[in-house]
Amino acid sequence: MGGGVLITGTDTGVGKTFVACGLAASLGDYGYRVGVMKPAETGCADKDGELFAEDAARLKEASGCREPIEKICPYRLPEPLAPSIAAERAGVTIDIDHLLAVYNEISAQHDITLVEGAGGLMVPLLPSYTYADFAKVLNLPLIVVAANRLGAINHLLLTLEHASGKGLRVLGYVLNQIDSPLSLAAETNREVLANLSAAPCLAELPFLENMEAKNLPPDWFKERFAFSFIESALNRR
């Protein structure tokens, strides 16, 4: 079985899927067999009578993972809410044991499996079971994506503190600029965080009008991302 990483965020809309897709494509270029998983995706639109998991589809395309979308994203829910309440309102029961089994099946076929969460680390899959709990059971280390703007310091440090309290290993964080123009906070966040956390900054990504990894030059992520985390990610201990 290969290693795995949970890609989480400090909030929703910070660029988790963009980062996950960029990492998946780059790791594939480096020769790794990359699996992907989105345990639950909410806010799925109806497409030809079925709920379409857009983020999961982007992950599948970027990684080249051959697993069916139904396995990559076992739970697809219509309302843009936390998975626990979106499932309840849709009359769906999320089975954690099923998610764990699916992850193990995907991981068994790949060198590394990137698991994208929903929102942040404390978002619930069940009323009393969060993505942090999911990562803990699977011994998944974290990459935390933060929107590089005013407020990022507090949001990121709180996420890192909770991860530490849960006994989760953090490989590093990504500062993703989602607003333009560059603010003074965005210019200084990395320096401030370096003095407050031992977690490394794996990348500081600039603003892009269209955050689609597939539209970028092949080496765009490779030039901006510290891939030194891979060795640690592959070591499940």
C-alpha positions in Angstrom: 0.0 0.0 0.0 1.3 3.4 -0.9 1.4 6.6 1.2 -1.2 9.2 1.4 -1.8 12.9 2.2 -4.9 14.8 3.2 -5.1 18.2 1.6 -7.2 20.4 3.8 -7.8 24.1 4.1 -8.3 26.9 6.5 -11.7 27.5 5.0 -13.7 26.8 1.9 -12.8 28.5 -1.3 -9.0 28.7 -0.6 -7.9 26.6 -3.5 -7.6 23.1 -2.2 -8.7 21.5 -5.5 -6.3 23.7 -7.5 -3.4 22.7 -5.2 -4.4 19.1 -5.2 -4.7 19.0 -9.0 -1.3 20.7 -9.4 0.3 18.3 -7.1 -1.3 15.3 -8.7 -0.2 16.3 -12.2 3.4 17.1 -11.0 3.8 13.9 -9.1 2.6 12.0 -12.1 5.3 13.7 -14.2 7.9 12.7 -11.6 6.9 9.1 -12.2 4.6 8.4 -9.2 1.4 6.4 -9.6 -1.0 8.9 -8.1 -4.4 8.0 -6.7 -7.0 10.6 -5.7 -10.0 10.6 -3.4 -12.7 13.1 -2.4 -14.6 11.3 0.3 -17.7 13.5 0.0 -18.4 16.4 -2.3 -21.3 18.8 -1.6 -22.9 21.3 -3.9 -23.0 18.9 -6.8 -25.1 20.0 -9.7 -27.4 17.7 -11.6 -25.9 16.5 -14.9 -27.9 14.2 -17.1 -29.9 13.0 -14.1 -26.9 12.3 -11.9 -25.0 14.5 -9.4 -21.8 15.6 -10.9 -18.8 15.9 -8.5 -16.8 18.7 -10.3 -13.8 18.7 -7.9 -13.5 15.0 -8.0 -13.6 15.0 -11.8 -10.8 17.6 -11.9 -8.7 15.4 -9.5 -9.3 12.4 -11.7 -8.2 14.2 -14.8 -5.2 15.8 -13.3 -3.9 12.6 -11.7 -4.6 10.2 -14.5 -6.2 8.0 -11.9 -8.2 5.2 -13.6 -10.5 4.5 -10.7 -14.2 5.3 -11.5 -15.5 8.6 -10.2 -17.9 6.6 -8.0 -14.9 5.3 -6.1 -12.9 8.5 -6.1 -16.0 10.3 -4.7 -18.2 7.9 -2.9 -20.7 10.5 -1.7 -22.0 13.2 -4.0 -24.5 15.5 -2.4 -26.6 18.4 -3.8 -26.6 21.1 -1.2 -23.4 23.2 -0.5 -23.2 22.4 3.2 -20.9 20.4 5.5 -21.1 16.7 4.4 -22.8 15.6 7.6 -25.8 17.9 7.2 -25.9 17.7 3.4 -26.1 14.0 3.7 -28.8 14.2 6.4 -30.9 16.5 4.3 -30.5 14.3 1.2 -31.5 11.1 3.2 -28.0 9.7 2.7 -26.0 7.9 5.4 -22.2 8.3 5.2 -20.5 5.1 6.1 -17.0 5.8 7.5 -16.0 2.1 7.2 -16.9 2.3 3.5 -14.8 5.4 3.0 -11.8 3.7 4.8 -12.2 0.6 2.7 -12.3 2.7 -0.5 -9.2 4.6 0.5 -7.3 1.4 1.2 -8.4 0.0 -2.2 -7.2 3.1 -4.0 -4.0 3.3 -2.0 -3.1 -0.3 -2.7 -2.9 0.5 -6.4 -0.9 3.7 -6.2 2.4 5.1 -4.8 0.7 8.0 -3.2 -3.0 9.0 -2.8 -4.1 12.6 -2.4 -7.3 12.9 -0.4 -9.0 16.3 -0.7 -11.2 17.3 2.3 -14.2 19.7 2.3 -13.7 23.1 3.8 -11.4 22.8 6.8 -10.0 20.1 9.1 -13.0 20.4 11.6 -15.7 20.0 8.9 -17.8 17.0 9.9 -18.4 13.9 7.8 -20.8 12.7 10.5 -22.3 14.8 13.3 -19.4 13.9 15.6 -16.7 12.7 13.2 -14.5 15.2 11.3 -11.9 15.1 8.6 -9.3 15.3 11.3 -10.7 12.0 12.7 -10.6 10.5 9.2 -7.0 11.5 8.8 -6.1 10.2 12.2 -7.6 6.7 11.5 -5.7 6.5 8.2 -2.5 8.0 9.6 -2.6 10.6 6.8 -0.2 13.6 7.1 -1.6 17.0 6.1 -0.9 19.7 3.6 -2.9 22.8 4.7 -4.0 25.3 2.1 -4.6 28.9 3.2 -5.8 31.9 1.3 -2.9 34.4 1.5 -4.8 37.5 2.7 -5.5 39.4 5.9 -6.6 36.8 8.5 -4.5 34.0 7.2 -2.1 33.9 10.1 -4.8 33.2 12.7 -6.7 30.8 10.5 -3.6 28.8 9.6 -2.2 28.7 13.1 -5.5 27.5 14.6 -5.6 24.7 12.0 -2.0 23.7 12.7 -2.7 23.8 16.5 -5.7 21.6 16.1 -3.8 19.2 14.0 -1.1 19.0 16.6 -3.7 18.4 19.3 -5.1 15.5 17.3 -1.7 14.0 16.9 -1.7 14.6 13.1 1.6 15.2 11.2 1.7 18.3 9.1 4.0 18.2 6.0 3.6 21.9 5.5 1.3 24.6 4.3 0.5 26.5 1.0 -0.2 30.2 0.9 -2.4 30.7 -2.1 -3.2 34.2 -3.2 -6.9 34.2 -4.3 -7.3 38.0 -4.4 -5.8 40.7 -6.6 -4.0 43.0 -6.2 -1.4 41.7 -3.7 -2.2 43.1 -0.3 0.4 44.1 2.4 -0.8 41.2 4.5 -0.2 38.8 1.7 3.3 40.2 1.2 4.2 39.7 4.9 2.3 36.6 6.0 5.0 34.1 5.1 7.6 36.0 7.2 5.3 36.2 10.2 4.3 32.6 10.0 7.9 31.5 9.8 8.4 32.9 13.3 5.3 31.3 14.7 5.3 27.8 13.4 7.8 25.1 12.7 5.7 23.8 9.8 7.3 24.7 6.5 5.8 26.8 3.8 5.7 24.4 0.8 4.6 27.1 -1.7 3.5 30.7 -2.0 1.3 30.7 -5.1 0.5 33.9 -7.0 -2.9 35.1 -8.0 -4.4 33.5 -11.1 -7.5 34.8 -12.8 -8.6 31.2 -13.6 -7.4 28.7 -11.0 -7.3 25.6 -13.3 -4.2 23.5 -13.0 -4.7 22.0 -16.4 -4.4 25.4 -18.0 -0.9 26.1 -16.6 2.5 25.3 -18.2 3.7 21.8 -17.3 6.4 23.0 -15.0 4.4 25.8 -13.2 3.9 23.9 -10.0 7.3 22.2 -10.1 9.0 25.6 -10.1 6.9 26.9 -7.2 6.4 23.9 -4.9 8.9 22.3 -2.5 8.4 18.6 -3.2 10.6 17.5 -0.4 7.5 16.5 1.5 7.1 13.4 -0.7 9.6 11.2 1.1 7.9 12.0 4.4 4.5 11.3 2.9 5.5 7.9 1.6 6.7 7.0 5.0 3.4 6.2 6.8 5.1 6.1 10.1 
